[in-house]
Amino acid sequence: MSTSVFADRDVRFGAHAIELVGAVAGGLGARRVLLVRGKRSFADSGADRLLPGLERVAEVEQWSDFAPNTDAADLVVGLRLVERFDPDLIVAVGGGSAMDMAKLLCAYRGVTDAEELHARIRAGAAVAERGTRLVLAPTTSGSGSEATHFAVVYIGDAKFSIAGPGMLPDAVVLDPALTVSGSPYQRATSGVDAIAQAVESLWAQGASEASRDYARAALELLVPAIEGFVNEPGLGSARPMALGAHLAGRAIDVSKTTAAHALSYGITKGYGLSHGHAVGVTLGAFIESHAEAADARLQPGIDAGVHRAVMGEILGAFGAGDGAEARERFDDLMRRVGLKTGLTAAGADTPQARAALAAGVNVERLGNNPVAYTAEELALLLRALD
């Protein structure tokens, strides 16, 4: 799949594309721009090169005072800033949290009361449209948030996913040069997250042929590139990682995530692993389990032949002949990019801890999984992890 994938969306892709943000803003008729950005990544990545061009066409106010996990308390602060500054364009430059925050500012613009905001988030109404223009520019190769129609927000410890066509941006600026400045751990966890999205998109019950095409193309780019990108980053590896992560985002936008992602939130919350790392510690076990699953284990509506074909593609992406070998190859890839594998290393080292993780899984995401698991079956799968 070539970059013709961008034909249906406005995506500016290439090294130093970030310098085009001013031209994009001008083309959208922007006069007042709220720049939602990472605290350190904005300058460290070189994304600040967008400022001269952007400031030539619009008045710019910057905002970076929000937590890494998008929180409703921070969102209220941002919504009040939007009310005061009255931007006609919001530009987000950063990781998934910055982009999710920008989407949410557009979705809930005009809501400045915390209780009303919480009620709307809990109601979860689809965001059908928005009145504010939106441009997204990722500085990591991982979340794919620039390609999806949903965003995550927390009220306390409760996680909510807000979705709707109004969450898709007017334009995306995809600059591989921005993605090499993060730490090796950040590059590894973001890259593993993108690989997991592609794998889960291939087997998800919600997959379409189009989403599987995106996922296949993503895996072809990501798996060969991630080790070099983490250990010796440069534009040669950054380009396929940026494109692959975007394609994985396009895939997950249709298919949604499945069991490995469903479990990751409890691992992150309970044991402090970053999101991509938390997904990765169980993904290998799920690949093996899915490859070995008997037809009777499949969810209603899953075509057994299609599932076997998809699993063959996933095994092939890791150069494996069966599920056990694919698990070992994926776990070895995790180790080569500096990520510890298994739940023992994460701290979930007792059967009780693993049963609690299984019991806390998002049921909706389990329903999107092709293989059916009870909480007890999930606990057994987790118990077998090192």
Secondary structure, 3 states (H helix, E strand, C coil): CCHHHHHHCCEEECCCHHHHHHHHHHHCCCCEEEEEECCCHHHHCCHHHHHHHHHHHCEEEEECCCCCCCEHHHHHHHHHHHHHHCCCEEEEEECHHHHHHHHHHHHCCCCCCHHHHHHHHHHCCCCCCCCCEEEEEECCCCCCHHHCCEEEEEECCEEEEEECHHHCCCEEEECHHHHHCCCHHHHHHHHHHHHHHHHHHHHCCCCCHHHHHHHHHHHHHHHHHHHHHHHCCCHHHHHHHHHHHHHHHHHHHHHCCCHHHHHHHHHHHHHCCCHHHHHHHHHHHHHHHHHHCCHHHECCCCCHHHHHHHHHHHHHHCCCCCHHHHHHHHHHHHHHCCCCCCHHHHCCCCHHHHHHHHHCCCHHHHHCCCECCCHHHHHHHHHCCC
